[in-house]
Structure formats: structure tokens, C-alpha cells
Amino acid sequence: MLKKGNVFLTPIERHNLVTFHQWLKELENFFLFSEFFITQPSLDELEYWYNSLLNNFRNKVFIINSIDSRTPIGIVELSRIDWKNRNAAIGIIIGNKQHRQKGFATTAIKIIIDLAFNHWNLHKLYALVVENNLPSVKLFEKLKFTKEAVLRETIFFESKYYNQIVFSLLKNEYEQNIDFYNS
């Protein structure tokens, strides 16, 4: 179990799929979260996705749990892990609305950053954030990620294209701000 502050992370398990499915049904801007599902996935589709993770060394998905309530509140993941070049994409969703904007995402990302840099020896983490997902933009800015690029009109949703912002954090930047990440 990975624990820090008000959250602990556990690897996703099959029984988490029902909760995850409910979060995705309630997510106002589903397209901001997933490039894998064009529409809201069924439980069967989530089961297929989960099974694809079981022997996949390029994706690590964790459930974010509240220490106080001992309940799942979201998901954080490292995906597209490139072990040769030592980089990975990072993504997060706080699915339980009552736990949004309370610091859970910040803490969960700090845990994943520590895991990525100190335990898996990755060199770079990056996040692809749809430009109008302001909570995520603010989250990665707060976590000292650098705005690296804008991918123009890469997300198509409801007859409109959206830009994505590429945020990144290098291991040496993390090490220079270690007190911030350990707080």
C-alpha cells in the first residue's frame, strides 16, 4: 500500500470496476478523461480494459482511497511507460464529486511521482491535458510541471476539436524541489 497524507493507493482490482463505471457515468466531461473509450463504457468493456492491464507492463493503475472514509475516491495511473527511455504519461480522475478540490489529487500525484522517480527510476513524466479542463491544468501547474507544448485540435468531442497541453516533469526538477513533493 502506498500512503501519504490523506490518501492511500492500492492497485486496481476487478471489484473496483463497478465503482469506476459509476464515476464514468457521472463524469460531466467524460471526453476529458479517456482516449480509449469513444462513449461511456459498459461494465463488459471495463472488464475487457481491466483484463488488458493484468499482464501489461506499460500501464500501472491505482485506486485512490480516502484514509478518513476508507473508500475509493478516484484513479491515478502511469500509462505508456517506456522502460527503455524511462518516461511515462500520468493521469488522474477524482471520481467521487464530494472529494474534488480537497487536495486528494495533489497527494495522489505526489505518491505516483515518488514511485516513478525513486522506485522505477523513470526520467520524465508527462500529462496530456485538454485545455478547457481547468482543474487539471491548475493541478499540474501547482505540481511544478512545465508546460511543454500545445497539441492543436487533437481531441474531437461533440463536433468540436480541442487542444491538449503537454505538461512534463523531469527527475532532476523533482529532486530540486524534493521538500515540496515530500510535503
Protein Blocks (a to p, Z undefined) as FASTA:
>chain_A
ZZehjbccddddfklmmmmmmmmmmmmblmlmpmkbmbdcdfklmmmmmmmmmmmckbcc
dddddfklopafbdcddehiafknopaddddddfblklgonhmmmmmmmmmmmmmmmmno
pabdcddddfklmmlmmmmmmnopacfbdcehkbccehiacddddddddfklmmmmmmmm
mZZ
